[in-house]
Each structure stands twice: as C-alpha cells, then as structure tokens.
Amino acid sequence: MLEQDLRAYKCPQQFIRFKLGLKQANFNQQPIKFTLTLEQSTSDIERFLQKHQYHYQLQKQLGLLMVEPHRV
C-alpha cells in the first residue's frame, strides 16, 4: 500500500498532490492511503473520486482516506 501525507498542503496544492498520488497508485496497481488534516474540506476530493467511480473509504475523524486503484 502506498502512503501520502497531505497535511502540509492547502488547497489547491493539496488536490494536485492528491491527484499525483492517485496517478501513481493506478500506475503501480496498489491501493493508496492519504493522511489529511481534520480541518480541511475533502469535498473536492470526494467529488473527484465519485465522478471517476473510485472505491474509497474516508475516515474523517482519523484524517484517513484509502483509495483502491482502477483495475485494468
């Protein structure tokens, strides 16, 4: 499982880093775990994941987002 810490970034850089991490996860066909701050909104990230039909699990109280890569 890949991991990426997004706590140091603020939007829009956080979203850009999220997409880069997701691209790497898809390329390697591995799930990825993102660490987020509790204060930051995840609505853009969730909307992106839903639009592109990713399987994901968001645990807001822990600041964790786990995303499965698209299977080829």
TIZA-47647 format. One record per atom (N, C-alpha, C, O, CB): x, y, z. Coordinates in steps of 0.02 Angstrom, whole numbers, padded with zeros to 5 digits, always signed. Glycine has a CB too. Example, Ala and Ser with C-alpha at 12.3 -4.5 7.8 and 13.67 -1.06 7.14 Angstrom:
BEGIN
+00660-00284+00390/+00615-00225+00390/+00660-00165+00390/+00712-00166+00423/+00565-00224+00452/+00642-00112+00354/+00684-00053+00357/+00645+00002+00394/+00670+00057+00402/+00704-00030+00286/
***
This chain:
BEGIN
+00042-00059+00000/+00000+00000+00000/+00045+00062+00000/+00091+00068+00040/-00048+00000+00061/+00029+00108-00045/+00064+00171-00048/+00035+00218+00005/-00023+00210+00025/+00060+00203-00119/+00075+00266+00027/+00051+00315+00075/+00073+00385+00054/+00128+00394+00028/+00076+00299+00146/+00029+00434+00066/+00047+00503+00051/+00016+00548+00104/-00044+00544+00118/+00023+00523-00020/+00057+00590+00133/+00036+00637+00185/+00020+00704+00152/+00064+00736+00124/+00091+00645+00240/-00042+00724+00156/-00064+00787+00126/-00074+00842+00178/-00099+00896+00161/-00129+00776+00087/-00056+00830+00240/-00069+00878+00293/-00032+00943+00285/-00055+00995+00309/-00052+00848+00359/+00025+00942+00252/+00066+01003+00245/+00040+01049+00190/+00064+01105+00183/+00138+00985+00232/-00007+01026+00150/-00030+01064+00092/-00099+01093+00103/-00140+01064+00139/-00029+01020+00030/-00110+01149+00072/-00176+01181+00072/-00201+01181+00000/-00162+01177-00048/-00173+01254+00101/-00267+01185-00008/-00297+01186-00074/-00272+01248-00111/-00268+01300-00079/-00373+01185-00069/-00256+01246-00174/-00266+01191-00221/-00207+01142-00224/-00213+01090-00257/-00278+01220-00290/-00152+01157-00190/-00094+01112-00195/-00110+01043-00166/-00085+00993-00190/-00034+01143-00158/-00153+01041-00114/-00172+00977-00085/-00206+00933-00137/-00193+00873-00142/-00218+00987-00025/-00251+00963-00177/-00288+00925-00227/-00241+00901-00282/-00249+00845-00308/-00345+00967-00257/-00194+00942-00301/-00145+00923-00353/-00103+00865-00329/-00091+00817-00366/-00100+00983-00372/-00079+00869-00266/-00040+00813-00238/-00081+00750-00232/-00055+00695-00244/-00012+00833-00169/-00145+00757-00215/-00190+00700-00212/-00195+00666-00280/-00190+00605-00285/-00261+00723-00188/-00205+00705-00333/-00211+00677-00400/-00146+00643-00422/-00148+00591-00456/-00231+00730-00449/-00089+00673-00405/-00025+00642-00422/-00016+00575-00386/+00006+00526-00415/+00034+00689-00405/-00034+00573-00322/-00030+00511-00284/-00077+00458-00312/-00059+00399-00316/-00047+00523-00211/-00136+00478-00332/-00185+00432-00361/-00160+00405-00428/-00169+00346-00443/-00252+00467-00371/-00128+00448-00467/-00099+00426-00530/-00045+00373-00519/-00041+00324-00555/-00070+00486-00569/-00003+00384-00468/+00049+00336-00452/+00019+00269-00428/+00043+00216-00447/+00095+00364-00397/-00034+00273-00388/-00067+00212-00364/-00096+00173-00423/-00091+00111-00425/-00123+00230-00314/-00127+00208-00470/-00155+00174-00529/-00100+00142-00571/-00107+00086-00595/-00195+00222-00572/-00045+00178-00580/+00011+00152-00619/+00040+00089-00588/+00055+00041-00623/+00066+00206-00626/+00047+00089-00521/+00075+00031-00485/+00023-00021-00466/+00040-00074-00440/+00110+00055-00423/-00041-00006-00480/-00096-00051-00462/-00094-00070-00388/-00099-00128-00370/-00094-00114-00506/-00085-00019-00346/-00084-00028-00273/-00133+00021-00242/-00142+00077-00267/-00013-00017-00245/-00165+00001-00187/-00206+00049-00150/-00161+00103-00120/-00101+00093-00111/-00248+00014-00095/-00192+00161-00105/-00154+00215-00075/-00191+00244-00015/-00253+00248-00015/-00141+00271-00128/-00153+00262+00035/-00182+00292+00096/-00158+00364+00100/-00098+00377+00102/-00162+00251+00160/-00205+00410+00102/-00190+00481+00110/-00204+00501+00182/-00254+00481+00211/-00232+00524+00060/-00160+00542+00210/-00170+00570+00276/-00188+00643+00266/-00153+00681+00232/-00107+00562+00321/-00244+00664+00296/-00271+00731+00288/-00278+00765+00356/-00281+00731+00408/-00338+00729+00251/-00282+00831+00356/-00298+00867+00418/-00373+00866+00428/-00412+00865+00380/-00270+00940+00417/-00393+00866+00490/-00465+00864+00506/-00500+00929+00487/-00560+00928+00473/-00475+00849+00579/-00464+00984+00486/-00494+01049+00474/-00509+01061+00400/-00554+01100+00383/-00448+01104+00499/-00472+01029+00356/-00480+01043+00285/-00538+01004+00255/-00551+00947+00272/-00416+01026+00247/-00572+01037+00209/-00629+01006+00174/-00604+00953+00126/-00552+00961+00093/-00670+01059+00137/-00641+00899+00122/-00625+00845+00074/-00676+00841+00018/-00676+00793-00021/-00621+00777+00111/-00719+00891+00013/-00774+00888-00036/-00748+00883-00108/-00777+00846-00148/-00819+00949-00028/-00696+00920-00126/-00670+00917-00194/-00642+00847-00209/-00652+00820-00263/-00615+00970-00205/-00606+00820-00160/-00576+00753-00169/-00631+00701-00175/-00628+00657-00219/-00530+00736-00109/-00681+00704-00132/-00736+00656-00134/-00775+00661-00200/-00792+00610-00230/-00784+00666-00075/-00787+00722-00222/-00823+00732-00286/-00783+00702-00344/-00812+00670-00388/-00835+00807-00298/-00717+00711-00344/-00674+00683-00396/-00678+00606-00395/-00685+00575-00447/-00601+00706-00387/-00673+00577-00336/-00674+00504-00330/-00741+00475-00353/-00743+00423-00387/-00660+00483-00257/-00795+00508-00335/-00861+00484-00355/-00871+00492-00431/-00898+00447-00463/-00916+00522-00318/-00849+00548-00458/-00857+00560-00530/-00820+00508-00571/-00844+00487-00624/-00832+00630-00548/-00761+00487-00547/-00720+00438-00583/-00729+00367-00557/-00691+00322-00575/-00647+00458-00579/-00780+00356-00516/-00801+00290-00492/-00746+00251-00457/-00737+00192-00470/-00828+00250-00550/-00710+00284-00413/-00659+00250-00372/-00693+00220-00311/-00743+00246-00286/-00603+00299-00350/-00666+00164-00288/-00687+00135-00224/-00642+00166-00171/-00581+00161-00175/-00683+00057-00225/-00673+00197-00122/-00633+00230-00070/-00668+00226-00003/-00728+00213+00002/-00620+00303-00089/-00628+00238+00049/-00654+00239+00117/-00624+00299+00151/-00563+00306+00157/-00637+00172+00156/-00668+00344+00175/-00646+00405+00208/-00662+00399+00282/-00720+00388+00301/-00680+00467+00177/-00612+00408+00324/-00622+00408+00397/-00603+00479+00421/-00547+00492+00441/-00577+00353+00433/-00653+00524+00418/-00640+00594+00432/-00613+00605+00503/-00568+00646+00513/-00703+00635+00423/-00639+00568+00551/-00618+00577+00621/-00544+00559+00631/-00512+00583+00677/-00661+00536+00667/-00517+00516+00587/-00446+00496+00591/-00404+00533+00539/-00342+00530+00542/-00439+00421+00581/-00436+00568+00493/-00399+00602+00440/-00368+00554+00390/-00314+00567+00365/-00346+00645+00470/-00403+00499+00377/-00376+00448+00330/-00423+00438+00271/-00484+00437+00279/-00364+00381+00367/-00393+00431+00213/-00429+00415+00152/-00393+00359+00117/-00335+00366+00098/-00436+00477+00107/-00428+00303+00107/-00399+00246+00072/-00435+00238+00005/-00496+00238+00002/-00403+00180+00115/-00395+00232-00048/-00423+00228-00116/-00394+00167-00151/-00334+00154-00148/-00408+00293-00157/-00438+00129-00183/-00418+00072-00223/-00405+00096-00294/-00441+00139-00320/-00473+00016-00223/-00353+00070-00326/-00339+00091-00396/-00391+00061-00443/-00423+00012-00427/-00268+00070-00417/-00398+00092-00501/-00439+00062-00553/-00404-00001-00578/-00344+00000-00590/-00451+00112-00612/-00440-00054-00584/-00412-00117-00608/-00417-00120-00683/-00469-00103-00712/-00447-00178-00576/-00364-00142-00715/-00363-00147-00788/-00381-00217-00809/-00383-00232-00868/-00294-00127-00817/
***
